[in-house]
Amino acid sequence: MKRNIYKIICAVMLFAIVQPACKKGFEEMNTNPNSSPTALPEQLLAPALVNVVSTNMLRCRQYNNELMQVTVNESESEGQVFRYDVKNTWGDYTWNNWYLQLTNFKDIYNIAGQGVTLNKGYQGISLICQAWIYSMLTDTYGDVPYSQSNMGNTGNFQPAFDKQKDIYQGIFKQLEDANTLLNGAANVLPSSDPVYKGNTALWRKFGNTLYLRLLMRISGKADVAASCIAKIKDIVDTNPSNYPIMASNDDSAVLRWTGTGYLTSPFIGGVREQDWRAPSMASFFIDNLTKWADLRLYGNAWSIATYNGGYVGVPSGYAIGNAPVKKSYFLSNVQGTNTSAKSLMNEPLMGNIMNYPELQFLLTEAAVKGWIATPAKTYYDKGVVSAINFWLPATVVPANYQATADIEWDDTLPLDAKMEMIHVQKYYTMFWTDFEQWFEYRRTGHPILPKGAGLVNGGVMPARITYPVYVQSSNPTSYKAAVASQGPDVQSTQVWWQKP
């Protein structure tokens, strides 16, 4: 509700320490009964988490889902993301909100490290959340402020942009430190933690699972491949007791929207119902699900409208002047006279940060490449079943489901075909999870997406989002240095881990 104010603040005092973003129900939480001038970690954590997840969900709807052919915003106008026609203002919203909340997470770490309030639990949680946000920032933009970011309180309003390789090394250090801090740490206040209700052991599992995601992301770079592969094996095979990871869907990192107070989905009030229903489902997204008779689709887990008795999508990337007839789409909360229609607008699981099925497909890839000992089929089978049960926990997946759907694991396939099998399934596992589908596509080229005749940018998927325009004037020296190092500030410039 203060989005415009935040943009002004960011433009004038980049990365300054600011007050946490407000959301309904936070006023009481943020009121210190002892009138202390310093907020406590338990007062900062929930607002910061809610605001980051809300940002991710809103931008995923408009950007990731359009690029990755989940939806198609049928329009004859220019500037449509599904055509790879991305405006240079797209970078502002995520940049501003992610950096704003980094201030809160850094404050949590610093305050929790003080003698009077020493709390390793909040410190560890803070480091994990910082690593998570920085990973999204650098994977979205490339080189970004890291070592000098959020230092406005010291007078540094023009931070240097760190190289992505260095940012990743810093992120890995944060996750290592978090794993140490959370080893045996006491639980934190349950009411302050909308993800794990204060359970530090679960936060530790999430941190190490995130570690695996990010190790895999840069594992294709020759200069760090050996160390990444060794660390993946260390976490999974050599020292699993030192690096606990998610063991079931119950361990998934999800900010569940209850519909009460500040835990109300950002789509409620933030997106008009007619706008929610406006985009069509893309053919790629729907066709796989119908081919498999996927239980998430036919079990109504994703609340998609039928068209002439079936689920039908439209092709993405169509040329201007060739708009298809709208068919299936996401249901909103009110559909005609059916006021009880299920909708993802208020679905608790839409606050997914990282889930157990994603981990299983990550491990499948590591096994296929020979980096860990357990056979790939073991992880793949767990991934397929747990991905369905994540959305439909009470559903018993038939033993012959994979055979019937023709998605059984086949060890005789070449590596690229196996990667396609893995990443088609992983694509659905990362449904509505910030920009993860886009990140993984840029890393692997999978799943293979059809290309429409109306695509711009030479039909090449955007490799990054451009920096906010105001950064050029508010931090010109650092901006120019980043462009000179990374390449032109355009969507086709690849980030470090994408380059050969």
N, C-alpha and C positions, 0 to 999 in steps of 0.2 A: 504494500500500500504506500510505501515511501520510495518506490523505484525511481521516480524522477529526481527526488532529492538526492538519492544515492549517486545518480549519474553526475549531478553537479558537484557533489563532494569529491567524487573520484577524479573529475576533470581538473579541479582546482588543487586538491591535495592528494595526489596519487599515493595510495597505500598508507595514508595516515590512519591512526587509530581512531575508529569511529564507534558509535554505539551500535549494539546488535540490532539487526533488522527486527521490526515488530511483527507479531502475528497474534491473532485473537487468542487470549488466554495466557499470554506471556507476562502481562503487567504484574500479576500477583507473584508469579515465579521470580521476576526480576526485582522484586522489592525486598531489600535486605531488612529484616526485622530489627537489626541492631544499628541501622542507619550508618553502616560502614561505607566509606567512599569507594571501596574496592569491591567489585562483584566477586562472588565466590564461584569456583568451578561448577558446582551443582546448579548455579543459576544461569551459566553460560552455555552449558553443553546442549540441552534440548533445543533452544532457539537456533543455535548454529547448525545442528544436524537437520532440523526441519527446513531451514532456509536453503541449505545446499541441496537436499533431496528435492525440494519444491522446484528449485532452479533447474535441476537435471530433468525432471519430469516435463516441465513446460517446454524446455528447449528440445528434448527428445521428440516430442509431438510434432514440432514445427520443422525440425532440421533432420535429425537422425532417421526418423520414420519415413521422411520423404526421399532422402538420399538412398536409403537401404530398401526401398520398395516394400515397406509395410503398408503405406498409404499413398494416395495420389490426390493432391489438392487440385481438383479439376479446374483449370483456369486458362483462359486464352491470353492472359497478360504476360509481360516479361517479368523477370525476377522470380521465377518459380524454381524452388530448390530441387524438385524432382527432375528438372532439366539440367541440373548442375549450374544453374544461373543464380549464383549466390551474391547478394549485395555486400558491399564492404562495411555495412553497419551491423552485420550479423554477429560480429565478435564482441560487441559492447556488453551485452546482457550477461553472458556467462563470465567473462573477464571480471566485470564489476562485482558480481555477487560472490564468485569464488574467492576473490581477494578480500572482500569485506569479511567473509566468515573465517578466513585464515587468521585475521586479527583476533577473533574470539578464541580460536583454538590455540593460538600462541599464548594468549592471556591465561587460558586454562592451564597450560603447561607451566608457565612462570609462577602463577599464584599457587598451584598445587605443589611446587617445589620449594616453597618457603617453609621456614622452620615451624611456624605455628600451624600451618595448614598442610604440612607435608603429606602427600597422598600419591603413592606410586600408581594407583589405579587410574586416576584422572590424567596423570602424566602419560601413561602408556596409551590410553585412549586418544589423547590429544595428538600424539605422534603418529598414530595410525591414521587419524582423520587428516592430518596435515599431508602425509604421504599420499593418501587417496586424492585429495584436492590438487596437489602439485602434479600428480600423474595425469589428471584430466587436463590441467592447464597446458602442460608441455606436449601432451599427445594431440591437443587441439590446435595449438599455435606454434609449437616448436620451441625455440629458445625464448625463455621468459624470465622475469625477475624471480630469483629463488633465495640466494644467500643474503641479499640486501632487501628483500621484499618486506612490506608491512613494518617499516622502520620510521614512519612519519613522526613518532614521538621523539626520535632522536634528531629530527630535522632533515632526514634523507627522503626527499620527495622525488628524486630522480635516480632510482635504483638501477644498477647495471643488470643487463639480461645475461643469465647464465646459459652456457651451452647445454643442449639436451643431455649429452653424455654425462656431464658433471651433475646435472639435476638428478639423473637416475642413480648415480652413485650416492648422492645425498639422501635420496628417498630410501635406498637400501639400508643406509646407516640408521635412518629413523626407525625403520621396521625392525632392525636387529635390536636397537635400544628398547623399543616397545616390547619385544619378546622377552627381554631381560627384566624390564620393570614389572611386567604382568605375571611373571613366574612366581606364583604364590601370593600375589597381591590381594589384599582384602577387596571385597566387592564395594562398589560405590553406591551412592543413594539411588535406589530403584526408580524413584519418581523423576530423577534427573536424566534418565537414559531411556529414550523411546525406542531404542534398537534392541538392547539385550537386558533391559531392566536391572542394570547394575552388575551383571555377571561378568567379571573380569576374565574368567577362563574362556568364555565365549568370544570376548573381544580379542583375546590372544590368538584363538583359532582363526578369526577373521583376518587379523594382521598377517599371519603366516600364509594364509590362503591368498590374500592380496599380493604378498611377496611372490608367490608362484606365478600369478597372473602377469606381474610386471617383469619378472625374470624371463618368462616366455616371450614377452613383447619385444625385448631387445636381443633375444638369443640368435637372431639371424645376422647380427653384426659381427664380422670376422674378428675384430679387435677385442670383443668382450664375450664371444660365444663360449669359449672354453670355461671361463669363470662362471657364466650363467648356468651352463650344463652341470658343472660340478656342484653348484649350490642347489639346483633342483634335485639332484641325486642325494645330496646331504639332507635336505628337508624330508624327502619322501622315503628314502631307503636306509641311509646311514644313521641318521640321528633323529628319527621321528619323535622320540620322546622329548627331545629338546625343542622341537618345532611342531607342536600339535596343530593340526589343520581340521577343517570341517569334516565331520564324520557322518552327517545325515542332514536331511532338509531342516531339521530343528535347529541346526547350527547356522543356517543362512543369515546373512546380514540384511535385515529388512526393517525399515521404519514403517510399522503398520499403522495405517490410518483408521482410527476408531470412529471418526465422525464427531468427536466431542472436543470442544475448545480448540487449542492449538494443533491438535491431531486431526484436523479436518483437511482432506485432500486439497491441494492447490487448484484442482480442476473445479471444485465446488466454489462458485463465486468468481473464479479466475478465468473460466472459459464458458461462454454462453452455450446452452445446449444445442442450438441450431448450428453453431460453429463446430461443436464436437462431432455432430453428425455429417458435416459438410464433406470431408475428404472421403473418397472411395477407398475400399480395400484394393491393394495392388494384386495383380494376377500372380506374381511370383509368390507372395505370402500365402494367398489362399490356395493356389493350385497344389502345392506340396501337401498342405493339410488335408485337402479333399482326397488326394491320391492315397494318402496313408490312412484315411478314415480316422484322423487324429482325434483322440478323446478330448483334447483341450478345446477343439472346435465344436465337435458334436455333443460334448458335455456342457457346452455353453459357458466354459470358464472365461472366455474372452469376449463374450457379449457382442457377437457380430450378427447383423441383420441378414436374413435370407433374401434371395431374389428369385422369384418364380419357383419357390420351394427348395432351392439349393443355395450354396455359397458360391458366389461368382465375383471375381475381381476384374479390374480393368488394367490394361497395359500401362506401365510407367514410361516416361520419356517420350510421350507422343508429341508430334509437331504441332505448333500453333495452327488452328484451323481444323484440327482433327480430333477434337474432344470426344471421347467415347461416352456412351450413355452410362450414367451412374448405376451401380448395382449394389453389392453388399457394402456395409459401412459399420462403424462402431455405434452401438446403441447408446443413447443417452439415458438419463434417469427417468424421463417421461416420454413415452411413446404413445401418442394419441390418448386413448382412454386408459391405457395400461400403465397406471402410476407405480406399479410394483416391479416394472421391468428391471432386470439386473443390468448393471453398467460398470465399466471400468472407471468411471468418473469418481466413484467413492469406494473402489475396491482396495482393501487393506494391503494386498500384496504389490500394489503399484509402487510402493516405496522401496522396491528392491535395490539394494546396493551391490551385493554379490551373493550368489547362491551356490549351494552344494552341487547341483547339476553342472554348472559352469566349470567347477573344479574337476568333475569327472571327465569332461571332454578335454580340458587342459591336460590332464594326466594321460588321457588316451593318446594325444599328440606326442607327449613326451615318451610314451611307451613305443609308439610306432617308430620314432626316431632312434630308439635304442638307448635312451638316456636313463631309464628306470627299469626295474626288473619285472614287475607284474605285467602279464600279457595285456595288450591293448584291448582285447575283447572284454576283459573283466571290467575295465573302467567304462568302456563304451556301453555295455549292457546296463550298468548301474546308472549311467547318465540318461539313457533313454527312458528308463522307468521312473527315476527320481524327478526328471523334468516334468513328466505328466503328474506325478503325485505332489509336486510342489504346488500346482494349481488345483489339483483334485485329490486331496489327501485321503479321502475315504474310498477312492476308486481302486479296485483291484485290477491291475493291468494283466490281461490274459497272457499265458505263457507263450502262445503262438503269435503275439502281437507283431513282433518284428518280422516274422516270416510272412504274415498276411499283408503287412504294409510294404514288404519288399525293401526293408532297411536293415536286414541282418548284416552283422559284421563279416567281412570277407578278407582273410589274411593274405589271399593270393593276389589281391589288387596291387597295382603300382602305387608308389607313395602319393602322387598327386590325386589319384582317385580316392585314396584313404583320407587325404586331407579334405576333399570335398564332402565325403560322408560325415566326417567329424564336424565340419564347420556349417553344414546345413542344419544339423541338429543343434549345434551351439548357437546358431543364429536365433532359433526360437527360444532357447534357454535364456538368452540375453534380451528377450522381449522387453522393451521399455526401460532398459537399464542405461541411463545417460547416453553416451555416444559409443558404447562398447561394440555394437555391431559394426559401426563405421571404422573404429580403430582396428578391429580384427580383419576387416576386409582389406584395409590398407596394408596391413602386415602380411597377409597370406594370399590375397586375391580370391578368397573363398568366403561364402559360396559364390558360384558363378552367376552373375545377374544378367538378365537380358538387357540389351541396349536399344532404346527406341530411337527413331529417326530424328526426334526433336532435341536431342542432347546437344549442349554447347560444350565449350572447353575441349573440343576435339573428341568428345565422348569419353574423356578420361575423368574418373572419379576425383573430386576435389581432394587434395592431399592435406589441406589444413584450412583453418579459418584465418582471415587476415586480422592483424592487430587492430584494436579500436582506433578510429581516426584521430581522436583527441590525443592519443599517446605521442603522435608525431610532433605536437606542439607543446605538450606538458613535459615530455622527457625526450627531447630531440637528440641529444648526444648518444644516449643509450639505444634509442630506436635505430639511429643510423648505424651504430656499431653492430647491432643485431642483424640488420639487413645485409651489411657488408659481409658478415660471417656466414649467415645461413642462406642468403639468396634473396631475390626480390620478394617484397611483401605482397604476394599474390597467391591465389588458392592452388596453383599448380606447383609451387615450390615444395619439394618433399622435405619432411623432417628427417633428422639424423638417422633414426632407426629404419626409415624406408629406403634410404639410399644404399646402393650396392656396396 
